[in-house]
Every structure is written in C-alpha cells, then in structure tokens.
Amino acid sequence: MKKSLIVLAIAASIVVAGFVGVAQAQKAKKVVYVSSGKATYTPRPGGGPSMHILRGDPDKGPHATFTKFDPGYDAGMHIHTNDVSCVVIKGAYLYKDDAGEKRVGPGEYIFIPGGHKHWSGGDKTEGALFYEEGPGKFDLVPAK
C-alpha cells in the first residue's frame, strides 16, 4: 500500500510538472508581425544576401527570415546542408539545377532539399525578396 502511494505521488508530481512546463511554454508565445518592406536587413558574413531574422538563428539551427538578393546577385553552384523553403515576395529568385531553370516570382514557392546541387541568384533588375525557412543551420557550400 505504501509503495502504491509513493508511485502515485511520483506520477502526480510528473503530471503537475508537465502542466507547469506547458503553461510556461504557452505563456512565452506571442504574436509577431513584421512587414518585409519595413524590416531591417543585415548582410550575411562574406557578402551576398542580406537577412532579417524572424525567428530562430540561421547560424545555429532552425530559422525563418526575410532574405534579399541584390539585382543580379549570383550565388554560384552550391548546396545547403539542410532543406530550404522559399516564398518570393518581390522580384524573382532565379534557380537552376540539372533538371533545368526556374524563375520563381511573387507568390511562388520553391523547396530545395539539403544536399541538392543548384545555382541561385536574383533578377537582374529587381533582385529578389523572399521568405525563407529551414529546419537547421543555414549554409552555402560551393559545389563544382
């Protein structure tokens, strides 16, 4: 009987701790609103695109950003270690791989699997502004 009460007390403590953890996590969540036209963009180390971080940290793990390519930007052939998803807001994200070329325009989506060799760049006149997110650290590894 005493053993059952101890087990019950431990189980109850775990359940209460779980509820407290969930309540704290829900409390920390908040609505976030950012206009891509009014955001402050920071150039990536080494030049190239500039980003406004919406959540997470692209240098460390999962993230979401508004990303800008200057007009005519050329990222060269490369891969990303992790998947990358993009929705273009303005201009055009230019994409090329062994299957062909794509001009991803406003309101259009592209998913690039991690490890997939491709070329990307910005429209010659407008560049590109897009929402980007990834499940892990963002990187650009040059490929031949």
Summary of the structure (lengths in Angstrom):
residues: 144
radius of gyration: 21.5
end to end distance: 70.3
largest distance: 78.4
contacts: 377
relative contact order: 0.20
helix: 19%
strand: 42%
